[in-house]
Amino acid sequence: MNKRTFSIICILVAALLSTGCKQEDQGTPEAQQPVSIKLGHVGHDHHSALYVALDNAADYLPRTGIDVKTVEDRKLYQLWRGNKKVADVEVVKVGGGSEMPTALAQGVIDVGLGGVAPVLASIDNGAPIRLIAPLHHKGDMFVVRPDFPAQTWAEFVTVAKAADKPLRIGYKDPVACAKVIFEEALRHEGLAFAGDPSQTGIKVHMVNVQGGGKLNVALSGELVDGYVGNNPFPAIAVEKGMGRVLCDLEDLPPGTFRNHPCCCIAARADVVTQKSAAVTDLLALFLEATGTINSDFDKVVTATVRWIGTSETVERMSIPTSGYAMDPSEQWHEAMAQWASVMDGLGVFRDKLKGKSPQEVAEIAYDFSLLVKAKQKVGDR
């Protein structure tokens, strides 16, 4: 993306900010009484900002002014400013892939943490949601069974081309980030793939195992030869001896997804306008937590293990494969433009984002107005 393109995107975002400010200035019921927020996460360590934020909110109080009171651990919280309650927050675990944005669109949750690819796919499909903040990048792996006859990607390509029947590679959801990255690499290598094993000429049979929690089950049960998925599932496979990591997906050719955005924060469009103060406070907490993640490894391991039940060994393998940042930088916009281009090329986009330019995708899909306000609260950390 050139400087001119990025400048256009910035102008579009500024327009969104202006609209958001005008809506908030008009006064909403939120100004008079607390709101309820249902906050969805998938339950893996790409969402550690949530766990760190709620476990360490007291440390952030002097900077954020947000007092977090626990009603029921890991489930119900209250956000207070001084003697005024801002929001009741219910933390809800939802499925990964398309399940999180679907839950948003259906009103099951108000704000959700999940993959950028499923969020874009849902917006393309007409879901009334917006991507309101970056959250996380990288952390997607290609895992194979321990005895698989390849040690590198190049060797995998050789094995796949020579095999007399398609290799079976699992994925958790049709629009999961890892699946999109992997299929782009297969296309680059000229390896035909399909979800139907009876299709002639294919070298890779893509198998939907129906959820991240089933990736290792499918691998250990020999239903697949390998899988593509996000940590901590690959780290769990290594810990238990069920599989080994053949490569990090960001290293796959043609290099499109190096340092790729993986997870984001999304919200319904009506929540952005009607519950703006509460969502802004949540974003401020996540910004502080992201700073902690990047400065105190032991603290993020402790919080993540407590919330999702993985072992410390797994998280000390898993978390370093990821990056945690909430800045919609020029690099982030360039990487998201690559996501949109690849998803369009793979036929994922069929409606609102089909054939759109990066500027048009930004205008349709993103709203960073509340993120800007959250950064102002915490001094743009």
N, C-alpha and C positions, 0 to 999 in steps of 0.2 A: 504494500500500500504506500503510495507516495504522500508527500506532505500535504498536497492540495486535497487529496481524498480524505485524509485524517482531519483537515481543517473543516471540510464540509460536514463530517460526522460530528465534530465538536459543535458546529453551529446548530445542527439538528438537536443535539442533546441540550444545548442552551435553550432552545425553543421549548423543549419539554419541561425544563426547569422553570421557565417563566410561567408556563401554564399551571404547573403544580403549585407554585407560590401563590398565584392568584386564587386558586381554588381553596387553599388553606386559609388565606386572609379573609375569605368571606364568612368564616365561622362555621363550625360543624357541631353536631351533637357531642362529638368527642371532647370538645372544649368544656362541656358542662359535666360530663359523667364518664366513668371508666368504660373501656371497651373490652371485649373478649377477643383474644387472638388464639387461633389454633395453629400451632407451629409444627410442621412436618419435617422429619428427617428420615434417612434410610437405615441408619444404625450401623454405619461403618466409619472408619477413621478419616475419610475425606471430609467429614462433617465435624471434625474435632473442635472447630471454633465454637460450636454450640455447647459442647460439653465443658470446655475450658471457661467459656463465658459465664455459665450458670454456676459452676463450682467455685469461681474466683471473683464473682461480682463485687464482693465486699472490698476487694483490693482496688477495684476500678471506681468505686464511689466518689473519691475526691476529684477525679477527672471527668466523670460522666454526669454526676449528680443523680444517678439512677440507683435507688435502693431496691435490691431484689430480695423478696421474702419467699422462702420455701413453704408451700402449703403441703405438698406431697412430693417427696424426693423423686427427681427425674420424670415428674408428670405435671404437677401444678405449681405455678409460681405467680407472684404479684409484682408488678413494677410500680414503684412509688417515687414521687419527687417531693421531698419534704413531707408534709402531712397530707398530701393528695395522692390517692391511688390513680395511676394512669391506665393500668390494664391488668386483666387476669389472663395469664398465658398458660395454655394447655399444650404440652409437648406430646406429639403423636408420632409413633413410628409407622411409616408407610413403605410400600414397596418401592424398589428402584426402577430404573428405566422409565417407561411411559406411565407407570403407576403414580408417581409423585405429581406430575403436571395434570394428570387426569383427576386426581384428588383435589387439586386446586380448582380446576374448571368446574367440578361438581359441587364445590362448596364444602367438602369434607375438611379441608384445611384452608387457612387464609394466606399463610406464608410457607414456602417449602424450600428445602435444600435438596438439590439433585443435579443430574447431568445436564450440561449445556445442550447436547444433541437432542435429548427428549424434549427439553423445553422449547427449542427452536421448532422441532417437528410438531409440537402441539400448537404453537402460535401459527405455524403454517396452516394447520388444520382448522383454524378459527377459534381456538380457545381464548377466552378473555383474560389472558394473563400477560405479565411483563417480566422480563429479566431485570431485576432491580439492583444487583450487585454481583461482581465476580466473587469467587470464594476460594478456589483451589485449582491447581494444575498438576498434570502428570499423574503418576501412580497407577497406570494400567499395564498389565503384564501378559505375556504369552507363556502359558504353563503346559507342560507335557508330562506324560507318565514317566516314571523313573527310568524305564528301559527303552524309551523311544530312541530310535537310531539316528539322532541328530543332536548336535551340541550348539549349533549356530543357526541363524536365519538362512544363510546361504545353503547350509546342509539340509535344512527343512525343505527348501525349494527343490533341491535335487531329489530328495526322498519322495516328495509329492509328485513330481513329474514322472518318476520311475515306477510308482506304485501301480499295481494292477487293479486296484479298486480305490475309490475316493477315501482320503483321510477324513476322519470325523472330528470336527472342531466345535466345541460348545461355546455358547454365549448366553447371557442372562435375559436379554430382551431385544426385540427387533431393532430398536433405535438406541441401544446402549452405546456409549462412547467407544468402548473397546471394540465392539463389532464394526462400527463405521471405520475406525482406523485400520483394523485388520483387513477388511475387504478392499480398502483403497490400496493396501500393499499387495494383496493378491492380484488385483487388477493391473498394478504396475508390473508385476512379475509375469503376467500372461497366464496365470493359473486360473482356469475356469472354476467357478464355485456356484453352489445353489443350495437351497434348503430341501430340495427334492432329490433323494439319492438315486432315483431311477432316471434322472435326466442324463442323457448321453453326453460324453465328453468332459464331464466335470472331474476335477482333481481333488477338490475339497468339498465335503458335505458339511454345511453349516447347520448345527443342531441347537435348537432352542431348548434349554434345560429348564426354563420357566422360573428364573430367579437366581440371584447371586448365591444364596444359601445352598443351592443345588449343584453348583459348579464342581465342588470337590466330591460330592456324592456321585455325580456322573463319572468323574475321573476314576475314583477308586473302584466303582462298579464296572469299569471298562466299557461304559456306554459311549465314551468318546476317547480319542487318542490324546487330546489336549483341549485347552480352552483359553479364551481371551476374556480377561476380567480385571476388575479393580482390586487393589489391596483393600483389606487385609486377607482376602481369600487366598491369593497366591502364597502369602507368608504362612498361612495356616497349613496349606498343602506341604510346604517345605518342612514346617515344624513336625508334622505328623508323618512325614515320609511318603505321602501319597503322590507327590509330583515334584517337579523341579522347574524353575523359571528358565526358559530357553532364551528369552530376551525381554527387554523393556519395550513396550509398543512405541514409545516415542523415537526409538532408534530405527524403526522400520523404514525402508525406502518407500516413496521417493524423498522422505524427509519433511513431508508436509506438516506432521504433527509433533515436531520437536517442541518441548516445553508447552504442550497444548493445554488450553483451558479444559478442565474436566467437569468440575461442579460449580454451581452458581446458586444465588438466592433469587427466587421468583415469588411473585405475589399476584393475586387477582387485581385487575385494574381498579375495581371498585374499592378494594382494601387500601390501595395506594392513596386514594383521595379521601376516603371516609375514616380511615384509621391511621392517618399519616404520622401523628405524634408518637403513637405506640410503636409503629414499625420503625420509625427513626431511632427510637431508644434501643430497640433490639439491634439495629445495625451498628449503633455506637458501641454496644457491648461486644458485638462480634469483631469490630475493629480493634478494640482493646485486647480481646482474646487472641486475635491473629498476631498482634505484637508479642504476646506471651509465647505463643507457639514458636515463633522465630527467635526467641531469646532464652527460653527455659525448656529444654527437651524433657527433663524429668517431669516437669509439671504437666505437660501435654500427655505424656505416656500415662501418668497416674490417672488423669481425668478420663482418658479414652478407655483404659482398661476397666475403670469403674462403671462407665456408662454402657459399654457394649459387650463386656464379658470375655474379651479375648485375653490371652496371656501377655505378660510383660515382654516375654521373648518375641512373640509375634509382632507387637507394636514397635519394638526396637528395630525389627527388620522392616516393617511396613512403612511407618511414618516418614523415614528419610527418603523414600522413593517419591514422595509428594512435595509439592510446593504450596504455600498458603499465602494468598495475597488478595486484597479487595480493591485494587486500583484498576479502573478501566483505562489503562495506559494505551499509548499508540501500539505497543507490542501486542497487547491484549486484543485490540481492535483488528490488527492484522491477522492474528491467529483465528479470531472469530470469523473473519472474512474467508479464511481457508475452510473452516467448518462449513460455512454456508455453501461455498463452491463445491466441496466434495459431496455434501449431502444432496445438493441439486443434481450433480453428475451421476450419483447412484440412484436417482429417482425417488429419494425420500420426500422431497418437496413436490407437492402437487397443486398447491393453491396459492395462499397469500405471499409466500416467499419464493415461489418458483420463478426462476429467471431474474431475480432481483439483484441489484447492485449492492455493494457493502453499505452505501449510504442509505439505500431504501430499507435494507434489513435492519439497520440501526434505528431508523425512524419508526418502523413497525414493531420491533421486538423489545427495545430497551427503554427503560425509564430510570435514570439515575438521580432524579430530583431529591429523593429521600436520603440517598447515600451522600450527596453533597452536604445536606444539613447535618447528617450524622458526623461527617468529618469535621465540620465546624464546631460541633459540640466537644470533640475530643482533641481539638487543636491540629486536625489533619495529620494524625499520626501515621 
